[in-house]
Amino acid sequence: MRQRSANCARWHRHVNGVGAPLPLRDWLTDNGSLTVKLVARCRAFRVRKLRQGHGLCMADEAQAVALSRRIRVREREVVLECDGRPTVYAHTIVPLCANAADWPFFSALGERSLGTTLFGDPRVARGRLQFARLRPTHPLMRRAARVLGPPAVSEVYARRCLYRRRRGLLLVTELFLPAIDALGRAAAGAPSRGTGHTD
């Protein structure tokens, strides 16, 4: 049971379930493109690709994409940087049963934003956002720490969203790193757009 709780986050359908502070709730629930929002709040924005290839999905990711267990998937890891500071860590998985016709752009993204592509394709259907608090023991937190160093906080707020295109599923999980606080303060007073996603 202990191992399961360390490897699986408790995902909530409503942001109230994670008790996020008010400024962060705006980031977590925004319905627009996260990339566009970050670009508007910094001078230099970059998508830094950490890895793209095949790997084992996380236990809680398997459940989200209707896999019976942890199996190999296509995955992509990136960090969204604002003015040189890592601000969001994003992890995307696509089950191997999806083909190139389902997600024709995925393998060729490089350091381009996935979110821009998803939002610009009318054939992409977006699911509801889910929210969680991830502790340092969660596999995605450990992955992010290998590249970025240990987080300066005991937990990180995250959100995820399931996308469908034709018969293919794609799951994006985003971890909001401590540097997001500074962007939130800079944008205080900006109008909120409501509820949603992505890299």
Secondary structure, DSSP 8 states (H G I E B T S, - for coil): -HHHHHH----BSSGGGGT--HHHHHHHH--S-HHHHHHHT-S-EEEEEEEEEEEE--HHHHHHTT-SS--EEEEEEEEEEETTEEEEEEEEEEETT--TTTSTTGGG-TTS-HHHHHHT-TTEEE---EEEEE-TTSHHHHHHHHHH-S-SSS-EEEEEEEEEETTEEEEEEEEE-TTHHHHHHHTTT-----S----
